[in-house]
């Protein structure tokens, strides 16, 4: 999998990433202030806040969806999920559990859904991403085996 060719990568637009990183910076500064205070309890809590801020930055920096010849790799919250083209029934747009905005959905052949965070991760919107991924699937998915 590490030698896989990336054909297309979908990431958050700069404006969305900048807002997320600005929020992380506020948490980071809060943690630094707490760590440099004289109270031990506040310093310990500040260290936890700093670790959380570092996790937020790593999370924002790694969220993406990668199209490869073998399938789709979805990286969210520092977790990598691979779905091969043969396991994808179709792409769609809908509402995930507890979400207010439409988002990109990946329907698997086993009937399950992979709900992505692509309501904010693209300027083009989840509908256009679903259309582009459907085109990639038609180009790259293995042809069904003929039955005899």
VENGILIN-V53889 format. One line per field, one symbol per residue. ss: DSSP state (h for helix, s for strand, l for the rest). burial: + if it has 16 or more other ideal C-beta (glycine too) atoms within 10 Angstrom, else -. A space follows every 10 residues. Layout:
BEGIN
ss = ???
burial = ???
END
This chain:
BEGIN
ss = lllllsssss sllhhhhhhh hhhhhhhhhh hhhhhllllh hhhhhhhhhh hhhhhhhhhh hhlsssssll ssssssllss sssshhhsss ssssllllll llssssssll llssslllll lllllhhhhh hhhhhhhhhh llllllll
burial = ---------+ ++---++--+ ---+--++-- +--++----- -----+--++ --+--+--++ --++++++-+ ++++++---- --+-+-++-- +++--+---- -+++++---- ---+++++++ ++--++--++ -++--++--- --------
END
